[in-house]
Amino acid sequence: MATVSSSGASLSKPLNPSISSPKTPNIFNLWNPQLKRVKYPQTLSLKSPSISHLFIKPLKAQQSRISSTPITSLFTGIVEEVGKIKQLGYDNPDSFTMKIKANLILEDINLGDSISVNGTCLTVADFDKQLCEFSVGLAPETLRKTSLIELEQGSIVNLERALRPTTRMGGHFVQGHVDGTGQIVELKPEGDSLWVKVKTSKEILRYIVPKGFIAVDGTSLTVVDVFEEEDCFNFMLVAYTQQNVVIPMKKVGQKVNLEVDILGKYVERLLSSGFVNAIKSS
């Protein structure tokens, strides 16, 4: 995984959710070069963030479905930077805007660029390099389908710029088109690694296979096991990954954005369309 940098985060203390303030969690030491071992308390007790009062518009419930939006940008799932939400809400009755504080992402930013925010592909609508911030707009469908609705001022998010043809492909092909959300049901340390178990819908689970790829909050991860009877899957975060993404900061019960491997969707489409039978009969 690529080295990342954080904005708006205190780098003076090691990651330890149990000692964070319940109202304003300290943002841990993400990049401690001396890190040798990560220790965890028996239970992870970070307070679940409340839904921001700025989300004042009622959102219609909509059944989760696998996206068929054409690919316009591509990501690797290798988080480049952890940013911090500076402001979010409706700046007019029909426009929801999110302003994010960042550093690395702004190095070569342009209007219209695609940025993955917790695995959601969003378009840069404005930026200010002096203030180290950029703004993106969120459509109603994005708010309905993703976990971004749970963010509030001060929340931290995974950030990645769209892939360039000359970039090393360190993860897997990630579109930034969130298929749906999952809920963390278990966080269990083993040595300096962390097991994470996530429950999701059957519609999404059918595309998840052991040792296959999954993007969780925009982070490219390898599935370890799938538990069909529980509608769950799990993965393990090594110490380095824990220090560079937001997943370990979440607690049991919180949501994560999920994007399944696009190859599974294409295979299903080809099989259901009769393409294989047509090839056999030709």
N, C-alpha and C positions, 0 to 999 in steps of 0.2 A: 504493500500500500504506500502511496506517495506521502511524503512528509507534509503536514498541514500546519496552518497558523490560525490563531484565534483572535477575534476582535472583541473588545469589551469584556474580557475575561481576566480574572485574577490568576496569576501564575505562581502564587506564593505558597499554596497548600496542596498536598496530594489529594487525589480523588478519594473521598470518603463521604458517601451520601448521608450517613447517620449523624454527622456533625454539622450539616448545613442548616441554616436558619429555615424554619418552615415557611416563611413568607418570601424570603429572597435567598434561594439556595446559592451558596458560594460556587463559583464555576471552576473548582478543582484545578489541579496542575495537569493540563493536557499533554504537555510536551516536556516531561522531565527526563533529560538524557541519562540521569543516574538511575532511572527506574529499573529495578530488578525483580520485584515481586509485588503483586497487587493483593492486598488483604481486604476481606469483606466482613461486615458484621453478619450475625445470624440472619437478620432480616434487613432488606433495603427499605428505608423509611422516608424516601423523598415524598413530599406532599404533591399529589397530583395537581397539575395546573388547572385552575378554573377556566371555564370558557369566558373569553374576554367579553366585557359588557359592550364593547364596540361592535360586536356582531349583533346588530339590532334588527336585522331583517329576518323574518321567518323563512326557513328553507324547506321546500317541499320534499317529503320523503321520496326517494327514488330507488328502485331495485338496482343492486349492484350488477354490472355487466362488464364483460371483457371488452376493452376498447378496441375499435377497428380503425382508429384515426391514423392516417398515413404518417410515415416516418418523415419528420422534417429536421430533427436534431437527434444526435446520438451521444450517449454518455457511457462511461466505463463502470460506474459504480464505485470508483476510487475517490473518496471524499478528499477535496483539496483544502478545504478550510471550514472552520466552524464559525458561523456568523451569529449576530445577536439582533433580535427584533427591536427596532427603535420606535416604531410607530405602526399601527394598523387600524383600519376601520373604514367606514364609508366617508369619502371626501365629498361626495354628492349622493343624492338618493339612489343612483344606479351604478355607482362605481366604488368597488372595494379595493383599496390600495394598501400594500405592505411595504414599509421602508426598513431596510436591513443594513446594519453596520458591518463592514467587512474591510479587508485589506488586499489580500492576494487577488481576489476576484476582480478588483478594480484596475489591475495593472494594464490590461489591454481591453477594457470594457468599451462597448459601443451601444448606442441605442438600437433596440431590436434584437440584441443578442439573447440567446437562450441560456438560462441558468437553472440548474437543478436545485431546488430547495426542498430538503427532506424527500428527495426522489420525485418531486413534481416539476415538470418542465414549465418554466415561467419566462415571460418576455420582459427584458429591461425597458422600462418606460421613461426612466430618468436616472441620473446619477450625479454625484458631486464628489470628485476625488479629494478635494480639500477637507470635506467633512467626513470622508471615508464612508459613504453610504450610497445605496442605490435603491430604486423603487420598482416594484412590479405590481401589475394588476391581477386580481383573482376573479375569474368568472364564477357565476352561481353554481355551475356544474362542478367546478373545482372545489368549492366549499362543501358541496354535498358529498362528493366521493372521497375526499382525502381527510387526513387528520389535521390539516392546517387550521381547521376551525377551532381546535383546542389551543392554538398558540395565543400568547398574550405578550404585552410589552415586557421585554427582558428575557423572553424565551430564547434558547439557542437552537440553531438549525444547521444541518449538513449542507454544504455548498459545493457544487462542481460546475465548471464551465463545459460547454458543449465540446465534443471531441473534434480534433483536427486530424486530417489525413496523415500528418507526420507524427502524431502522438503514439507512444507505446500503448498497446492494448492490455492494460494490467488487470482488468476485471472481466466483464462480459458485456454484450450489447444491451444497453439500457436505454429505452426511449424517453423515459420521464413521463410516460402515460400511465398513471396509477390505475391498477385494475380494481383496487378496493383496499380495505383496511383489515388489519388483524388486531387482536388484543393480547397483550402479554399476560400469560397465565402462570409463568414460573421463571424465576431468576435464581440459578443455583451455581455457586462457585465450586470449582474443582482445581486445586492448586492456584496458579495465577490466571487461570482461564475462567470464563463465565458461560454457563449453559443458559440459553434463552429459549423458552417454549412459547409458541404463538398459536392462538386459535383463530381460525378464519372460516369463511363460508365454504360449503362443498363446491360451489362453482369455481372458486379460486384454487381450492385444494387439489382438484383433479389435474391441474397443470404442474403440481409440485411433486418432485421425485427425489428419493434419497440420492445424495451426491450430485444433485443438479444445482443449477444456479437459481438464486432468488435475490431481488433487490428489496431491502428493508430500510425504509426511510432513505432511499437512494444509495445505500451501501451494498456493494456486491458481496454476497455471502454464499457459502456452500451448505446446502441442506444436509443434515446428518440423518435424521429419521422422519418418517411420516406416520402419524397415528390416525388412521382412517376412522376408527371408532370414536375418537375424541375430536375429530375435525381439527387436528393440531399438527404442527411440524416443529422441529427444533434445529438449532445451530449453535456453534460454539464460537465465542470471541476470545482470541488470544490477547495477551496483555497489551501488545502494541495497538491493536485495533481498538481496545477499550479506551485508550488514551486519545483517540483521534476521531471518534464519532459520538453521537448523542445517545445512542441506544442504552448504554449503561446508566445514564442519568434518569431513565424512565423507571417507573415502578410497576408492579403487578396491577393490572386493570387499565393501564393506559394504552392508547392506540398507536399503531405504526402503519405507515403507508407500505403497500405491497405491489410489486410489479413482477409478474412471473416471466420466465424465459420465453421470449417471442418465438423461439423455434417450436415449442410445444403447440402454440396457437396455429402456426402455419401447417404443422403436420395434421392437426385435427381438421383444419379447413380442407386440406387436400383429400383426406380420407372421406369426409362427409360429402364432398362434391362428386365422388365417383371417379376421381382422377386416376387412382391406382387401377381400378377395374378397366378403365378405358385403355390404359397402357398395356395391361395383360391381354386384352382382346385385339390389340392392334398388330 
